Each structure stands twice: as structure tokens, then as C-alpha cells.
Amino acid sequence: MATAPEKPHHLGHRDRLRRRVLDRGADSLADYELLEYLLFGVRRQGDTKPTAKALIDRFGSVAGVLAAPASELATVKGVSEATIALIAVTAEAARRAVREEIADGPVLSSWTRLIDYLRIAMGHGRTEEFRLLFLDSKNRLIADEVQGTGTINRTAVYPREVVKRALEHGATAIIMVHKHNWYIITLIYQYVIRRFYPCVWNV
């Protein structure tokens, strides 16, 4: 008597994952399962686990996947244009959510949230980046700007432009952020002294 062929392991997996989210919350999912669930939105059938695990292996974490440039995402097996678009939209939603959190109060009150925001905002690419966060007198975020990008190990910084943008925003303090060597981020907190404003144009 012939035995019935085994069903693919992923059959019913989506329902089980959905049930777990509803019963135990999304924080019960492992990193790859979170990506797996997101990928359900662009792949209506089939197993998304291999692609999810490949993304984690390639970029190291969920944050790494969300911050990865499209050109690098496209090199991962199973990643389509629809997948890249989904990751881009999810990353933007995460950026806006974290930005709103740090904008609601003094930036310096939560370095952890600030670092989380910067990791998403500054990306996973190898290119160095110099970013400026402009703060008001209560250390609340006024603006966040990329001042410059460079090569794999170098980026140019122009003090005149830094001071100029601080003046234009009316900032009383700035945080200078340098991303290098993937996720190594250097933060420099610097007050903008108003009594020096008249002479900054000579920098």
C-alpha cells in the first residue's frame, strides 16, 4: 500500500505564524520570522523562510536589512523588486516612527533611541557619511541633514558649511554624526556659541 506523500513543511505555516502574532504578540517572532511575515505581503504563495534567513545572514539583523541599499538587497537570492519596495517602505515607516519619538523631547534624553534612528537612517552601505542633527535651546530636534558622503573610508567635512547650516536653522546646539566601517557611529555633541556668530563667516 503506497504511503501518502509528505506535505511540504511550509503548508499551514503562515496561519501558525499569524496565530502566534495574535496570541502572543509580534515580539514573539525571531528576527527571520519577522522578515518572513513581511514577505508574505509580496509573495502570496510558497515558503518565504529561505529568503528571510538569507537576508539576515547577509545583513546581520533586521535593522541591517531595513537599512540596506536596494543594489545590495537585489543580490540576495529570492529578493524581487516587490521585496525591495516593501523593505524600503517598512524602513521609512520605522524611520518616521523613531524620528517622531526623538522629536517629542530632548534628543539627549535617550541615546539608545537616537542610535536606533541613526542606524536606520544612515544605512548599511560601506560609504562613509557625515550627518548633522540641529537642536534648539531645549535640545529638541529641529532638522536632520546629510552634510556629505564619501568613499569606503573617507568623507569630507567643511566647517564653514556646518556653521552656516546651524545659523540658518537657528540652532543652539548640533550633534555631528560620522558613520564609518558599517555601523560604527561616532557622535560629537557641540554647542553653537552665539557670541561667535559675527565672525563665523571668516572660518
N, C-alpha and C positions, 0 to 999 in steps of 0.2 A: 504494500500500500504506500503510495507516494505521499511524502510529507509536504505540507503546505510551505511555500517559500517564505522565508522570514521577511517581515516588513522592514523597510528602511527605518533606522533608529530615529530619524527626524520627524516621522509621522506623529502628529499629536503634540510635538514639542512646542509649537507656538502656543497652543492652548494651555499647556502646562506652565509655560513662562508667563503668559498673561495672567493666569490664575494666581501665580506666586506674587506678581506685582500687586494685584488687587488685594490679596490676603495679607501679605507681609510687607508691602511697600517696595518701591524701586531700589531702595538701598540694600535689599537682599540679593541683588544681582551682582555677580562678579563683573569685572571690567569688560571682559569679552562678551558676556551675556547682555550687557547694556548696549554695546555696539550691535550685537546680534539682533536685539529688539528693534533698534533704529533701522536696521537694514530691511526689516520686514516691510517697511514703507515703500521701498523701491524694488523689492523682489517678492512678488506675490506668492511664488511657489518655490520649493526647493530649500536646501539647507544653507543658511547664512553663517553658520558657525565657522567653517573654514576661513571665510573672508574676514570675519571679525577677529579671529585668532591671528591671522596673517597681519592684520593692521596693528594689533597690539605688539606682536613680535617685531614689526618694522619700526614702530614709533615709540614703543616703550610704555605707553599709558593712554588713557582716554584723552587727557589734556594734550598729549603729543599728537594724537590722531586729529583732534579738532584744530590744532594749530598748524598742521602740516600743509604745505603748499600743494595746489592741485597737480603740479607737474610730478611731485613725488608720490602722491596718492595714486596717480594713474599707473605707477609701476608695480603696484600690488595686484597680484592675481585675483580676479573676481571683482575688481573695482571698476564700475562703469561711470559714464558721465553723470547718470542719475545719482549714483552713490556720492560722487564728488560734490554735486549740488546739494544733496541732503546734508553732508558733513559741513559744507560752507554755511548753510542756513542755521544748523544747530550751533555751530561755533559763534555765529553772530548773535544768536539769542543768548548764549552764555555770556558773551562779552557785554551785551547791554544789561543783562541782569546784574552782573558783578559791578559794572560801572555805576549803575543806579544805587547799589549798596554803598559804594565808597563815596559817591557824590552826596549822599544824605547826611554825612557827618564828617568830622575831621579825618583826613586821609591817614594821618599818623596814628590814629587810634587803633588801627588794625593792619599791621604789616602783612599778616597772613592773607587777608582778603586782597590787599594791594598786589602781593606777589602772584596770587591766583589770577588776578585780572591781567597782569603783565605777561604771564606765561601764555595765556590765550591770545592776547592782543599782539604780542611780538613774534609769534610764530615759532615754527620748529626748524626753519631752514638754517643753513650754515652761514648765511650772510650776516655780518655784524650790523647792529642797528643802534642808533642813538636817539633817545626819546626824551621829551620834556613834559613834565606834569606841572602846570601852573596853579598855584594855590592863592587863596585870598587871606585876609588877616586872621581868619579863624581856621586856617589850614584846610579849607574845603576846596574841592577840585573845581577850577574854572575851565581849564581846557587841557587836552592831551594831544600832543603833536609829535610826529616823527620829524626830527631835525635833520637826520641824514642816515643813509645806508652805505655800506661799503662792500669790501670783498670778504673772503672767508676769514681773514684775520686782521682786517683794518677798516676803520671808518674815520672820516674827517669830522672835526668839531670846530666851529667858528665862534669864538666868544662874543664877537660883535653881534652875530645873529641871535645868540641866546639872550643877550641883554635886550636887544631890540624887541624880540617877541615878548619878553617879560614886561617891558614898558607898554607895549601895545595892548596887552591883556590887563594891565593894571595890577599885576601880581605882586604880592608882598613876599612870596617865597616860591621856590621851584624845587622840584626833585628831578635830577638828571639821571637817566637810566641808560645803562650801556649793556646790551646783550652781546655775549661772545661765547664761543665754544658751546654751541647748542643752548642749554638752558641756564648757563651761568650768567646771572644778572647782577650787576653792580649798581647800587643805589647811592647817590650823593644828594644829601639834603642841604640846600643853600638858601639863606635869606638874601633877599634883594634889598639892599640898604638905600632908602630913598634919598639920603643926603648925597649919594654919589651919582644920582641921576644926571645932573647937569654935565658931568664930564665923561659919561659913558660913550658918547659918540666919538671920542678920541681913542677908544680902545683899538 
